Amino acid sequence: SEGQSSASSSTSSTVSSVTSSTSSSTASSGSSQTSSGSVVSPTVKFVVDVIDVDENNKTLSLNEVDHLPASYDSLIPTNYSLAGYSIKGQTLTIKVRHNVKSVTENKTVTRKIIIIDPTGHRQTGQQSVTFGRAGLRDLVTGQINWKPWDPSNKSFDAINTPDFPGYTKHGSVDKVVVTPDSQDSTVTITYT
């Protein structure tokens, strides 16, 4: 009886030791133990869902992984930034936003002035105004969200052109309001 008790205690200690060892292994590796004591591969995997919050939470990728990385940087696509994340059960949802870059644009509108005097001599001049605006380029779609032009309008000043006695002048260089939508133009003054 004493021998049996000792054997039983020894067996119990061995099983306890194996269980303890296996539990440690299970905790660290995600493996599980069958009733026979053999170790099997894990059947539970993590699902990583990467969604684009700038595109109405469109799914960019949906993958199964054995374990989650320490940092989520490797899961973020190029030209995106982390906007947030959540873990529910075995699913990791990563929310990302489009990266943007500041851009600028200038537009110059010109008016060319040509004066041809009665002798056929030609004089030329030019007036110009420049408009500027800033915007943000979406590095995923390439689209640019522009701010309004600055200024919204300018003007070409009027210019007095010479008169020649005995000749009639045709044309004038008047004051004209110019906007960013205005096209380049030419004004020609002639005499007959």
Buried (B, 14 or more C-beta within 10 A) or exposed (E): EEEEEEEEEEEEEEEEEEEEEBEEBBEEEBEBBEEEEEEEEEEEEBBBBBBBBBBEEEEBEEEEEEEEEEEBEEBBEEBBEEBEBEEEEEEBBBBBBBEBEEEEEEEEBBBBBBBBBEEEEEEEEEBEBEBBBBBBBBBBEEEBEEEEBEEEEBEBEEBEBEEEEEEEBEBEBEEBEBBBEBEEBEBBBBBE
